[in-house]
């Protein structure tokens, strides 16, 4: 028997016992299995980086009989919701979640970043049923929120992504600040020079004491729990994402955009960082505050 042993990522946990280690592949590498179907948002689990990928061979089952196959009052086994690498990831994270029936020697690393705490799991078809182990199986990949500095390394792998816009991330490389433009391309994050990060002439944004580069996304709003984008020093924020209308500044303060840092160009200085914050009259007497660039 000819077996390949290809392990993608770092800290992979192999489940089950076999004559040789199964090949570990990322979702999307396999052709769609007969009768298989991709997961959907309505299946109950967030599936960042997996929707649209091919269903692993033998997957696609949405329910299996209860343990032991005991017949119900109608004489047939009672079905129970189950998970696959593409469907019902909420059940995969549940300690009591049940894996659907499967028939494959492959393992699949699934990561989704939509939660406050990104989660990744290694799915293994063991004894004819999907099992999952929480594992940093893609620890050596990069994304806007996960080790973006790896994008500077030759041969680095981007984490899985789905329908995400480009982002500019401020990180470090060789001990120096470094801006990297990241794009979601064919289900994987890829890096590019400049791009969404601009050409260096655009101003950055500061919100809640943190400076974000031009082109950054998912910036915490200065007044509520919504998220914002930075475009040349100005914040563009979503509205109502907190479950209601945007909040307002505390009484006695006003939302203002002020320059807090200047950069010196060839002929004159320009503002390089704008801060958006709720400021009082004492902080901005007669509406004047911040620095003035000449």
N, C-alpha and C positions, 0 to 999 in steps of 0.2 A: 504494500500500500504506500503510495507516494503522498506525503503530507507536507503542507507548507506551514511555516510558523511565522506569521507576520503580526507583530504586535504594534498597534498605533497608539501613541500617547505615552503616559508615564503612570506607573503604579497600577497597571492593569491587574484585576483580580479575575482569575480563571475559575469558573464554577463547574462542578460535575467532574466525573472521572471518565476518561476516554483513552484509547490506545495512543493517540497523539493529540497535541494541542490544536484546537480549531483555529482557523484563520480569523483574525479580528479585522473587521472592515467597518468603514464609516457608512452611515445610512446614505443611500443613493447610489451605491456601487453595484447593487444587484438589480437584475431585470425584474419587472413586476411578475410575481408568481401567479399562476393560473387561479382565477377567482379572487385574487388579492385586491385590496382597495386601500387608498391612502386615507389617513385619519383626517378629521375635520374639526373645526373649532367647536362644533356642537357636541363632540364626543365627551366633553367634560374635562379635558386636560389641556393645559398649555403645552404647545409643541414647537417651541422656537427651534428652528434649524432642522425640523424633521418633516414638516408638511410638504407634500410634493415629492418626497423621496420614495423610492420603490419599497414596497412592502416586502419584508423578508419572506423567504420561501416557507410556506406552511402557515403563515400568519393570516390575519384578517378575520378570525373568529371573534364574534362579539359577545358570546356567552358560552359557558360549558356547564355540564351537569354538576350538581352539588357533589361534594366529596362522598364517595361510596355509591353514587348513582341511585340513591333510594328513590323509589317512585313516589310521586305526590298523590293526592287524592284522585287525580285524573288518570293515574296509571303510568304517567311518563315522568322521567327525571325532571326535576325543577331546575330551570336554567339560572345561572348566576353571572353577573357582570364580570368581565375579565379584561386584562390589559395585554397589549403587544408593544413593541418598540415604537409604534406609530399611533396607538390609540389608548385612551384612558390612562394617561400618565399620572393622573391623580390617584388612581388605584395602585399604580406601580410604586408610589411613594407611601401608600398605606401599608403598615406592617401586616394587616390582615387581607391585603389585596390578593386576588387570584389571577394567575397567569393563564392566558388562552392556550389551547393546544397548538403544537407546532411540530415541525419535522425538518430541522436544518442543523448543520454542524457549525454555522457561523455565529459570531458574537457581534453585538452592535453597541456602540457607545452613543448615548443620547445625552445632550446637554440642552437645557433651556434657561434663558436669562430673564424671563419675564417676572420672576419673583424677586422679593427683596434680597433673598439669599439664593444666588444661582445654584442649580442642582445638576449633577450628572450621575448617570447610572450605567452599569454594564449589563446588558440584557443577554441572557444565555438560554438556549433551548435545552433543558436538561430533563431527561426522562419523559420527553414528549410534551413538556409544558414550559411556558416562558417563566423564567426566574430573573430577578434583578438584584444586583448588589450596588449600593451606593459607593461610588468609586471615582476618584479624580482621573478617569480614563482619558480625559483630554487636557490634562494639566499643562502640557507643553504647547498649547495653541494660544493664539492671541485674538483679542476682540477689544472693542472700546472700553470694556469694563474688566477685562481679564488679561493681565500681563501684556499690555500693548507694546511695551519695549521690545518684546520678542520679534516684532515686525521688522526690526533692523537686522535680525540675524539671518544669514544666508540659509535658504531652505526651510525657514520657519513655516509652520502650518497655521492657517487661520481657523478659528473656531466656526462651528456651524452657525448660520444666520438665516433669517427668513423675512423678506419684505421690509428691510430696514434701510433707511436713507443713509447717505454718507455722513461721516463724522470726522471732525478734527480733534485729536487728543493730544494734550500736552503731557509728555512723559520725559524720561531721561535716557540718554545713550552715551556711553563712555564718560559718565559723570557730568554731562552737560545737558541743559534743557533741549528737548527735541520735540518738534511738532510732526505728527504723523497723520496723514489722511487715510482713512479706512473706508472701504467700499464693500458692500455685500454683493458678491458676484457669484452667481450659480451656486448659491447655498453655502458659500464660504467667505469669510472676511479676507480681503486682500488689501495691501498697502500701495500707496502711490505718492510720488513727490508732489508737493504743492497741492494741486487740486482744490478740494473743499477748504483747505487751510489758507487759501489765498496766496498772494505774492509777497506778503510781508508788509504791505502798506496799510492793511486793515487794522482797526483797533480791536482790543480785547474787551471782554465784559467782566465785571466783578459783581457777584451777588452773594450775600450772606458771608462776606469775608473771604471768599475764594475767587481767584481770577481764572477765567476760562478763555481759551483762544477763540478767535474768529472761526466760525464753522463748527463749534462745539454744539452738542445736542444734550437733551435731558438735564438741563441746568435747573436746580431748584429755584422756584420763583421767590422773589424777595418778600412777598406778602402772603403766600398761601402754599398749598401742597401741589400746585400745578407745576408743569415743566416748561422750560423755555429753550429757545435756540439763540445763539449769539451771531449777529450779523453786523459786522463792522462797529462793534461797541454798543449796539442796541439789542435789547432783549425782546424777542417775540415769543409770547407765552400762550399756552393753551388756555381755554376758558371752560370752567365747569368740570374739569377732570377730577376734582376732589369730591364730586358728588353734589355740587351746588355752584352758585355763582362765585366768581373770584372775590376774595376777601379784600378789605380796604385797609389802609394804614391806620395805626392807632390814632385815637383822637389827639389833635394837636400837632400832627405830622402830615407831611405830603410826600407822595412818591415823586422823586426827582432823579434825573440823570445828570451826573456831574463828572467832570474830568478829574482824575486823581493822579495821572502820570503823563508826562510829555516825552516825546522822542525827538531828537534833533536830526533834521534832514539836511539836504545839501543847501537849501536856501533859508528854511525856517523850521521851527519846531511845530509838531502837531500832537494832538492828544493820542496817546497809545493805549490808554485804559480808561474806560468809562464805568462808573459805578452806578447801579440802580438801587436805591434804598429809600426807606421812609425817613425823612429828615424834618426836624423841628425848625421853627423860626429862629431859635437861638443858634442852631447849627448853620442856618442860611439866612442871615439878617438881610431883609429887603430882597430875598430871593437869590442872593449872591453867595455862592459857595463853590468849593473845589478850586482847582488851580487853572490858571490861564496860560495857554501856550502862545508864544510869539514867534 
